[in-house]
Amino acid sequence: MDSIGNVTVPPSPEPRPDDTVVPPDTVLPGAGVPDSFGRLWTPHRLAYIQGAGKPTGPGAHEGCPFCVAPTLTDEEGLIVARGELVYAVMNLYPYNSGHVLICPYRHLADYTDLTAAETAEFSDYTKRTIAALRAVSGPHGFNLGMNLGSVAGAGIAAHLHQHVVPRWGGDTNFMPVVGRTRVLPQLVADARKLLADAWPSQPS
């Protein structure tokens, strides 16, 4: 046995007759071609890719996460604030830290299906989200938007939701552009608490 300092290192086992020894310069079939890209593995996103938490159908009782979230506690459902007709919730797979979704409680797909009262509170909650984000993290700008329909990019098209994404100068840098990787410095649950604590109590 060899020794490293006070640690005794056992010898490597002798290869058995049936062991395959691969020369170091060999490229195995299916292993891909070596390139200059680094790899940041994000196995937690596999659940999203495989459809975990996605509805089994378009109905309200077919696993819609935006119908399930309000039935949970704020912490469990990642809810920032609850109104009478709409609520604000953290995006579980955010584009940027502090990415919030505004959702009506009613299970509907199209913006034009909102009532006048729902539309007013939907707009008010968008404004409150912006105010809360400015208070806790000082973003330089925002992306606001809705994807209506699967063809428009909606991941969950059956339940209307609006994205409020805070942006900072330099947040689109070499990591997403060259490395195709987002760096998120804050846990979603931590961002939820900060925003909930800073949520404006009165309508704008």
Secondary structure in CASP SS format (residue, H / E / C, confidence):
PFRMAT SS
TARGET T0000
AUTHOR 0000-0000-0000
METHOD secondary structure of the structure
MODEL  1
M C 1.00
D E 1.00
S E 1.00
I E 1.00
G C 1.00
N C 1.00
V E 1.00
T E 1.00
V E 1.00
P C 1.00
P C 1.00
S C 1.00
P C 1.00
E C 1.00
P C 1.00
R C 1.00
P C 1.00
D C 1.00
D C 1.00
T C 1.00
V C 1.00
V C 1.00
P C 1.00
P C 1.00
D C 1.00
T C 1.00
V C 1.00
L C 1.00
P C 1.00
G C 1.00
A C 1.00
G C 1.00
V C 1.00
P C 1.00
D C 1.00
S C 1.00
F C 1.00
G C 1.00
R C 1.00
L C 1.00
W C 1.00
T C 1.00
P H 1.00
H H 1.00
R H 1.00
L H 1.00
A H 1.00
Y H 1.00
I H 1.00
Q C 1.00
G C 1.00
A C 1.00
G C 1.00
K C 1.00
P C 1.00
T C 1.00
G C 1.00
P C 1.00
G C 1.00
A C 1.00
H C 1.00
E C 1.00
G C 1.00
C C 1.00
P H 1.00
F H 1.00
C H 1.00
V H 1.00
A H 1.00
P H 1.00
T H 1.00
L C 1.00
T C 1.00
D H 1.00
E H 1.00
E H 1.00
G H 1.00
L C 1.00
I E 1.00
V E 1.00
A E 1.00
R E 1.00
G C 1.00
E C 1.00
L C 1.00
V E 1.00
Y E 1.00
A E 1.00
V E 1.00
M E 1.00
N C 1.00
L C 1.00
Y C 1.00
P C 1.00
Y C 1.00
N C 1.00
S C 1.00
G C 1.00
H C 1.00
V E 1.00
L E 1.00
I E 1.00
C E 1.00
P E 1.00
Y C 1.00
R C 1.00
H C 1.00
L C 1.00
A C 1.00
D C 1.00
Y H 1.00
T H 1.00
D H 1.00
L C 1.00
T C 1.00
A H 1.00
A H 1.00
E H 1.00
T H 1.00
A H 1.00
E H 1.00
F H 1.00
S H 1.00
D H 1.00
Y H 1.00
T H 1.00
K H 1.00
R H 1.00
T H 1.00
I H 1.00
A H 1.00
A H 1.00
L H 1.00
R H 1.00
A H 1.00
V H 1.00
S H 1.00
G C 1.00
P C 1.00
H C 1.00
G E 1.00
F E 1.00
N E 1.00
L E 1.00
G E 1.00
M C 1.00
N C 1.00
L C 1.00
G C 1.00
S H 1.00
V H 1.00
A H 1.00
G C 1.00
A C 1.00
G C 1.00
I C 1.00
A C 1.00
A C 1.00
H C 1.00
L C 1.00
H C 1.00
Q E 1.00
H E 1.00
V E 1.00
V E 1.00
P E 1.00
R E 1.00
W C 1.00
G C 1.00
G C 1.00
D C 1.00
T C 1.00
N C 1.00
F H 1.00
M H 1.00
P H 1.00
V H 1.00
V C 1.00
G C 1.00
R C 1.00
T C 1.00
R C 1.00
V C 1.00
L C 1.00
P C 1.00
Q C 1.00
L C 1.00
V H 1.00
A H 1.00
D H 1.00
A H 1.00
R H 1.00
K H 1.00
L H 1.00
L H 1.00
A H 1.00
D H 1.00
A H 1.00
W C 1.00
P C 1.00
S C 1.00
Q C 1.00
P C 1.00
S C 1.00
END
